[in-house]
Amino acid sequence: MPNAVTDPRTPTTPAPGEVRLVLVFGGRSAEHDVSCVSSRAVLAAAVAAGLDVHPVAITRDGEWRTATGAAALIGTDPDTWPKALPTSGEPASPIDLLARPDGGQPVVVFPMLHGPMGEDGTVQGLCELLDVPYVGCGVLSSSLCMDKVMAKEVVAAAGIAQANHVSVHRSTGLADPSELLERLGGSVFVKPSNLGSSVGVSRADTVDGLVDAVRLAFTYDEWVLVEERIEGREIECAVLGSADDPRASVPGEAIPGAVYRHYSDKYVNGVAQMIVPADLPADVVADVQAAAVQCFRTLRCEGMARVDFFLEPTRGLLLNEVNTLPGFTPFSMYPSMWAASGLPYPDLVTELVRLALVRHARRQIRTDLHD
């Protein structure tokens, strides 16, 4: 029997253009609207790349649909499309929508679902049970990176520098808000642990503000992160590739439209600025890329992730967070950084599909060895 580590067999995979790409969008989280906007861009890029795309929608209440409204856009001019994909369509079983049709094309699922019940390993686990390849990180890394509190504990154990922070559970609340605010420097950001796109995030500079911010964050999650405010530049880096061969893009810099990049700045009015590539010395660029790959590997990521840092004048690079399903809107950093690195949007989508096929074939060999 071949050894699982040294087995020389090369996984065989179909070409991305030979598969049925199931684009899943919407979802039950507070980031439903962001998903619909991101997926519009992914659909346009996948069609431009010549992929056979089949949209699948999840409504806010969790109903899976065939997304006939989104499918009707295929073949028309993307300039005439709405800003967000519609979730209209007929209800259907997720198993029927995701599974390979009898005698049909191989399927690859692209779960463009931001936030809980999509980005957090739940849909990834469904794909694993159905034995269907899917774009992006696996169950463990998706779940881990979605939970900011747990991700920070793992990267701390790996010695990766990050901002000072405290986690708070709803059952205990804030024991001494005044002491906590003082300990974290007098100005903090409060975030729900399991959410993204700046939903539920607040800045607090007073004790009353901290109490209100924690109360707001608890409406989204039972775990809340209270983190020191960093005076520094927001530097991001896109990572793409398999677990054993990740590669980093040129870094970008995000500049808030206000005190910080809140939801509307990112996805509604476009006030938040992106500078791609970031204006950084060559040695700092190399440091950012190396740190991004280190974080990608530490958190067991695969396929894609956007790694966000603060560049602080005295402490250097501090990890902010790792996003396993970054935004793909027209304002989003992840595709912009890869475009600046020589990988246009349609080619990026094709590469993500290829990586999903390769990972699935590799995992299939490992499973076969133990049958």
LINGI-V436661 format. One record per backbone hydrogen bond with DSSP energy under -1.0 kcal/mol. CO is the residue of the C=O (numbers start at 1). NH is the residue of the N-H. E is the energy in kcal/mol with one decimal. If there is no record, write none. Layout:
CO:NH:E / CO:NH:E
//
This chain:
3:7:-1.7 / 15:18:-2.3 / 16:19:-1.4 / 20:108:-2.2 / 21:54:-3.1 / 22:110:-3.2 / 23:56:-3.0 / 24:112:-1.4 / 25:58:-2.1 / 29:32:-1.3 / 31:35:-2.1 / 32:36:-1.9 / 33:37:-1.8 / 34:38:-3.0 / 35:39:-2.8 / 36:40:-1.0 / 36:85:-2.1 / 37:41:-1.3 / 38:42:-2.0 / 39:43:-2.9 / 40:44:-2.1 / 41:45:-2.4 / 42:46:-2.8 / 43:47:-2.3 / 44:48:-2.2 / 45:49:-1.7 / 46:51:-2.5 / 47:50:-1.5 / 51:53:-1.1 / 52:21:-2.7 / 54:23:-1.1 / 56:25:-2.3 / 57:65:-3.0 / 58:27:-2.4 / 59:62:-1.8 / 63:59:-2.6 / 64:92:-2.1 / 65:57:-1.6 / 67:71:-2.4 / 68:72:-1.9 / 70:73:-1.4 / 71:74:-1.1 / 73:76:-2.2 / 77:80:-2.4 / 78:81:-1.5 / 88:69:-1.6 / 90:66:-2.0 / 93:97:-2.0 / 94:98:-2.1 / 95:99:-2.3 / 101:104:-2.6 / 106:20:-3.2 / 108:22:-2.7 / 109:135:-2.8 / 110:24:-2.1 / 110:112:-1.7 / 111:113:-2.3 / 115:119:-3.0 / 121:125:-2.0 / 122:126:-1.6 / 123:127:-2.3 / 124:128:-2.1 / 125:129:-2.3 / 126:130:-1.9 / 127:132:-2.5 / 133:109:-2.6 / 138:142:-2.2 / 139:143:-2.3 / 140:144:-2.8 / 141:145:-2.7 / 142:146:-1.5 / 143:147:-1.3 / 146:148:-1.0 / 147:151:-2.6 / 148:152:-2.1 / 149:153:-1.4 / 150:154:-2.0 / 151:155:-2.5 / 152:156:-1.9 / 153:157:-1.7 / 154:158:-1.1 / 155:160:-2.5 / 156:159:-1.6 / 161:319:-2.9 / 164:228:-2.6 / 166:226:-3.0 / 168:224:-2.6 / 169:172:-1.3 / 169:173:-3.0 / 176:180:-2.3 / 177:181:-2.5 / 178:182:-2.1 / 179:183:-2.5 / 180:184:-1.8 / 181:186:-3.0 / 182:185:-1.5 / 187:229:-2.4 / 188:204:-2.7 / 189:227:-2.9 / 190:202:-2.0 / 191:225:-3.1 / 193:148:-2.6 / 196:199:-2.0 / 198:201:-1.4 / 202:190:-3.0 / 204:188:-2.7 / 206:210:-2.3 / 207:211:-2.3 / 208:212:-2.4 / 209:213:-2.4 / 210:214:-2.5 / 211:215:-2.1 / 212:216:-2.3 / 213:217:-2.4 / 214:218:-2.1 / 216:219:-1.4 / 217:220:-1.6 / 217:221:-1.4 / 222:170:-2.2 / 223:193:-2.6 / 224:168:-2.7 / 225:191:-2.6 / 226:166:-2.7 / 227:189:-2.8 / 230:232:-1.2 / 233:311:-2.9 / 234:254:-2.3 / 235:309:-3.5 / 236:252:-2.5 / 237:307:-3.0 / 238:249:-2.7 / 239:305:-1.7 / 240:247:-2.5 / 241:303:-2.7 / 247:240:-2.5 / 251:278:-2.3 / 252:236:-2.8 / 253:275:-2.8 / 255:273:-2.4 / 260:262:-1.4 / 262:266:-1.6 / 263:267:-2.5 / 264:268:-1.9 / 264:269:-2.5 / 273:255:-2.8 / 275:253:-2.5 / 278:280:-1.5 / 281:285:-2.4 / 282:286:-2.1 / 283:287:-1.8 / 284:288:-2.8 / 285:289:-2.5 / 286:290:-2.4 / 287:291:-2.6 / 288:292:-2.6 / 289:293:-2.1 / 290:294:-2.2 / 291:295:-2.5 / 292:296:-2.3 / 293:297:-2.4 / 294:298:-2.7 / 295:299:-2.1 / 296:301:-2.9 / 297:300:-1.6 / 302:304:-1.7 / 303:241:-2.1 / 305:239:-2.9 / 306:323:-2.9 / 307:237:-2.0 / 308:320:-3.4 / 308:321:-1.1 / 309:235:-1.8 / 310:318:-2.7 / 311:233:-1.9 / 312:316:-2.0 / 316:312:-2.9 / 318:310:-2.9 / 321:308:-2.9 / 323:306:-2.6 / 329:332:-1.8 / 333:337:-3.1 / 334:338:-1.7 / 335:339:-2.3 / 336:340:-2.1 / 338:343:-3.0 / 339:342:-1.3 / 344:348:-2.3 / 345:349:-2.2 / 346:350:-2.0 / 347:351:-2.4 / 348:352:-2.2 / 349:353:-1.9 / 350:354:-2.4 / 351:355:-2.6 / 352:356:-1.8 / 353:357:-1.9 / 354:358:-2.5 / 355:359:-2.5 / 356:360:-2.0 / 357:361:-2.3 / 358:362:-2.4 / 359:363:-2.7 / 360:364:-2.0 / 361:365:-1.9 / 362:366:-1.7 / 363:367:-2.1 / 364:368:-2.7 / 365:369:-1.9 / 367:370:-1.3 / 368:371:-1.3
//
